[in-house]
């Protein structure tokens, strides 16, 4: 099991990416993918995600990006609206399973 703590839309420069929910979701999921790779996993190994959206009205745009990253057999997901700790639109944590 690999647990990826909450990833936020911060680029390699340490700054929050500009743009709306679509751009921030792309960055967050890229960060999840990179964290998984460190443990030898891929997005296909993800079995559960938890998503916090700053605004539930962003769900449709978020979900379109999310679906591109999980095109087949998407993981179980919990999505909630929440005030986040910094000025961002989304945070995602993931749990992956890769048998050895």
N, C-alpha and C positions, 0 to 999 in steps of 0.2 A: 504494500500500500504506500502511496505517495500522497502527502498532504501539501497542497500549495496554499499558503496563507493569502489573505486578501491582496489582490493586485489592483493597482490604481493606474490611471492613464498618464504615466510618467515615462518620457522617452529616455534614451541613453544619456542625454545631457542632464537628467535629473529634474527637468521642468515638465509641468503639466502640458500636454499637447493642446494646441488651440483647436477650435472647432466645436461642433455639437456632439450629440450622443453617438452618432455613427463613427466619427473620428476617434472619440474617446473609447468606444467599445473595441474598435480595431486595435488600438494600442494596448488596452487591457488584455485582450485575448492573445496578442503577440507576446506580452509579458508572461502570461500563463504558459504558453507554448515553450518559451525560453526556459522557464523554471522547470517544466516537465523534462525538457531535454537534458538538463543537468543530472536528472535521476534516470536517464535512459528510457524515458517514456515519451509518448506522443499524445496528441489530442484524442486519438482513437482509443487510448487507454483510460480516459476520464469516465468515471461511473457516476459522479455526482458533482453538481455545482451549486453554489449559493450566490445569488446576485442581489446587490443593493442598488436600486435606482434612486436618484435624487428626486425624480419626478415620474410618477407612474404614467403620465401622458407620453413619455419617451419610449414606452414598451414596444410599440410597433417598429420603430426605427432600430432600436436595440435588437429586437428579435430577428430582423432581416440580416443583420451582420452576424449574429450568433449562429443562425442557421447555416451560413456559409462555412463557418468553422467546424460545425458538427453536421455534415450533410447526410450521414447514414447512422442510424441507431443513436440518436442524441442521448446524452446522459440524463439521469433524473435531475430535475432542477427545482430549486426554490427561488422565487423572485419576490422581493419586497420593496416597498418604497420606504426610504429612510433619509433622514438628514445625515450627511456624511461629515467626517471629521475635518476635511479640508474642502476647498471650493472646487469640487469635481462632480461629475454627473453619474458615475458608476464605479462600483468595486465588485470584483469577482474572486471567489475562492474555489478551489477544485480539489477533488479526491480522485486519484487514479489507482488502477489495479493492473499490475503486470506480473503474471506468474513467472517464477524463476525456474 
